[in-house]
Amino acid sequence: MVGFSHAEREAYRDLDQKVSMGLDSQAESKQGHNLFVSLEPCTHTGKTPPCRDLVIERSPSKVMLGWKDPNPLVLSGDWEAYQKQGIEIRLHPLIAQSSYPFLHGFFQRIKKNRPWVWVKSAITSDGFYATHELSNQPISSPESQFYLQMLRAKFDAIVVGPKTMQVDEPGLDFRLKEDDFLSKGEVSKIDFGNIAEFFSPGEQMLDSLFAESNTECYSEHVSNLNSYQPWRVFILKEGLEIAPSFMEKQKALNERYGKKLCLFYLLTAPQKNVNPDLTHFSELSTLSDFPILKITDMDSDLFFKDLSNHGVNTVILEAGSFLWNFVKENLDVNDCILTIQSEKEWKEGKAFLGLNQFEKQIQYQVGPDLWQIEMKS
Ligand SMILES: NC(=O)c1ccc[n+]([C@@H]2O[C@H](COP(=O)([O-])OP(=O)(O)OC[C@H]3O[C@@H](n4cnc5c(N)ncnc54)[C@H](OP(=O)(O)O)[C@@H]3O)[C@@H](O)[C@H]2O)c1
């Protein structure tokens, strides 16, 4: 997680704690140990000193790595210091595979200055994401809603478009209640007989979501809600009415999680020299530590870059019509379109246009809903 201690430091802290409580007899008897990490230990001083120094100090027999670190701040591949201490260090393909879904966003941000993008929409069996009147009608089942919250916890930012912000006044926070676990339903993966790819981060992310959402994982999330809070991102358009109830809700969320996690973007006309009036939105500045950024509907690049500058590795776009049109030409390899198709049939409404865009598709039956991810390959 961005802003937290690196995994190596956490792992050794955890081990020391267990030893001091007499919970790890093997470590207590000072037998050698091996270290398995998804990403090469860092070599630079950030919030903490370099993890490489810590690892060398703790002197494991072997260090097995998933990936070299593409961060230019890290002296990647400079492993002499380990070897001098007699520590074997090497890459391991299975660690690379199992950690890939959780590092792909970080790799995207470091290499391309954009997050890993997921476009998500709940749709009816006949393909509609909203009614014509935009009434707030639930589509996905409680089973899906549980997993969608657990998925939200894995992402750094959640985005909605202008109308959705006005109609739904969504919280966009990660929230779980004590009894939400009860609505966790049966999940099965629909097998098309394809050979699974070794690296398919979208599919692996969902496989892990469904497999790992057990009691222990759920309890960990419930007791650490603060640690899993995403940025709550709103795209505004000129003249959009901001309801007092929206302000109150977002203010309360900032207070609850102890951090101003709102980001606002204002859609402006593409013509040059048009300076939109921000006074209408001045009240929003109390909800965010950052000024409202002006963008046009051609600026998805700028939008992703700005999110990336906020440290966003992974983003979910809760797509109505605006967000789909905004990003459809700017999706990258492994970006995902996630549709949650319910059994409900509306016969009319606003159609989600992001369906069946890419060939690579994986499906899961989640309670009564069909989850489908499509990926650009
Ligand atoms: N099923 C789901 O997963 C899901 C997800 C999100 C939202 N929703 C539902 O979708 C409904 C809202 O959907 P939506 O598609 O109408 O909302 P939206 O995507 O949030 O916003 C669409 C609005 O953005 C404005 N817009 C589009 N392009 C623009 C541009 N280039 N410049 C400025 N403004 C632009 C349009 O305003 P004008 O009309 O003024 O042009 C349009 O009304 C709500 O009922 C919400 O509950 C469902």
The ligand as an SDF file (V2000), in Angstrom:
LIG
                    3D

 48 52  0  0  0  0  0  0  0  0999 V2000
  -24.6610    0.3980  -13.5240 N   0  0  0  0  0  0  0  0  0  0  0  0
  -23.5260    0.9590  -13.1540 C   0  0  0  0  0  0  0  0  0  0  0  0
  -22.5290    0.2890  -12.8440 O   0  0  0  0  0  0  0  0  0  0  0  0
  -23.4780    2.4370  -13.0860 C   0  0  0  0  0  0  0  0  0  0  0  0
  -22.2400    3.0840  -12.9420 C   0  0  0  0  0  0  0  0  0  0  0  0
  -22.2370    4.4630  -12.9040 C   0  0  0  0  0  0  0  0  0  0  0  0
  -23.4480    5.1430  -13.0250 C   0  0  0  0  0  0  0  0  0  0  0  0
  -24.6100    4.4800  -13.1410 N   0  0  0  0  0  0  0  0  0  0  0  0
  -25.8800    5.1740  -13.2730 C   0  0  0  0  0  0  0  0  0  0  0  0
  -25.7790    5.9190  -14.4390 O   0  0  0  0  0  0  0  0  0  0  0  0
  -26.5960    7.0510  -14.3290 C   0  0  0  0  0  0  0  0  0  0  0  0
  -25.8070    8.2320  -14.7820 C   0  0  0  0  0  0  0  0  0  0  0  0
  -25.2250    7.8550  -16.0180 O   0  0  0  0  0  0  0  0  0  0  0  0
  -24.7940    8.8800  -17.1030 P   0  0  0  0  0  0  0  0  0  0  0  0
  -24.1720    8.1190  -18.2050 O   0  0  0  0  0  0  0  0  0  0  0  0
  -25.9380    9.7700  -17.4340 O   0  0  0  0  0  0  0  0  0  0  0  0
  -23.7940    9.7380  -16.2490 O   0  0  0  0  0  0  0  0  0  0  0  0
  -22.2930   10.1190  -16.2870 P   0  0  0  0  0  0  0  0  0  0  0  0
  -21.4970    9.2650  -17.1850 O   0  0  0  0  0  0  0  0  0  0  0  0
  -21.9170   10.2480  -14.8670 O   0  0  0  0  0  0  0  0  0  0  0  0
  -22.4000   11.5570  -16.8860 O   0  0  0  0  0  0  0  0  0  0  0  0
  -22.9480   11.7490  -18.1360 C   0  0  0  0  0  0  0  0  0  0  0  0
  -23.1680   13.2140  -18.2430 C   0  0  0  0  0  0  0  0  0  0  0  0
  -21.9020   13.7990  -18.5110 O   0  0  0  0  0  0  0  0  0  0  0  0
  -22.0800   14.8800  -19.3470 C   0  0  0  0  0  0  0  0  0  0  0  0
  -21.0730   14.8890  -20.3780 N   0  0  0  0  0  0  0  0  0  0  0  0
  -20.7980   13.9060  -21.2350 C   0  0  0  0  0  0  0  0  0  0  0  0
  -19.8220   14.2860  -22.0520 N   0  0  0  0  0  0  0  0  0  0  0  0
  -19.4900   15.5410  -21.6820 C   0  0  0  0  0  0  0  0  0  0  0  0
  -18.5490   16.4750  -22.1410 C   0  0  0  0  0  0  0  0  0  0  0  0
  -17.7770   16.2090  -23.1830 N   0  0  0  0  0  0  0  0  0  0  0  0
  -18.4570   17.6770  -21.5390 N   0  0  0  0  0  0  0  0  0  0  0  0
  -19.2510   17.9490  -20.5140 C   0  0  0  0  0  0  0  0  0  0  0  0
  -20.1770   17.1150  -20.0320 N   0  0  0  0  0  0  0  0  0  0  0  0
  -20.2890   15.9290  -20.6140 C   0  0  0  0  0  0  0  0  0  0  0  0
  -23.4280   14.7300  -20.0140 C   0  0  0  0  0  0  0  0  0  0  0  0
  -24.1140   15.8870  -19.6670 O   0  0  0  0  0  0  0  0  0  0  0  0
  -25.1960   16.5460  -20.6850 P   0  0  0  0  0  0  0  0  0  0  0  0
  -26.3250   15.5940  -20.6080 O   0  0  0  0  0  0  0  0  0  0  0  0
  -25.4530   17.8530  -20.0460 O   0  0  0  0  0  0  0  0  0  0  0  0
  -24.5210   16.5990  -21.9880 O   0  0  0  0  0  0  0  0  0  0  0  0
  -24.0620   13.5240  -19.3900 C   0  0  0  0  0  0  0  0  0  0  0  0
  -25.3180   13.7840  -18.8740 O   0  0  0  0  0  0  0  0  0  0  0  0
  -27.0470    7.1270  -12.9060 C   0  0  0  0  0  0  0  0  0  0  0  0
  -28.3940    6.6930  -12.8590 O   0  0  0  0  0  0  0  0  0  0  0  0
  -26.1680    6.1390  -12.1910 C   0  0  0  0  0  0  0  0  0  0  0  0
  -26.8690    5.5080  -11.1410 O   0  0  0  0  0  0  0  0  0  0  0  0
  -24.6440    3.1390  -13.1820 C   0  0  0  0  0  0  0  0  0  0  0  0
  1  2  1  0
  2  3  2  0
  2  4  1  0
  4  5  1  0
  4 48  2  0
  5  6  2  0
  6  7  1  0
  7  8  2  0
  8  9  1  0
  8 48  1  0
  9 10  1  0
  9 46  1  0
 10 11  1  0
 11 12  1  0
 11 44  1  0
 12 13  1  0
 13 14  1  0
 14 15  2  0
 14 16  1  0
 14 17  1  0
 17 18  1  0
 18 19  2  0
 18 20  1  0
 18 21  1  0
 21 22  1  0
 22 23  1  0
 23 24  1  0
 23 42  1  0
 24 25  1  0
 25 26  1  0
 25 36  1  0
 26 27  1  0
 26 35  1  0
 27 28  2  0
 28 29  1  0
 29 30  1  0
 29 35  2  0
 30 31  1  0
 30 32  2  0
 32 33  1  0
 33 34  2  0
 34 35  1  0
 36 37  1  0
 36 42  1  0
 37 38  1  0
 38 39  2  0
 38 40  1  0
 38 41  1  0
 42 43  1  0
 44 45  1  0
 44 46  1  0
 46 47  1  0
M  CHG  2   8   1  16  -1
M  END
$$$$
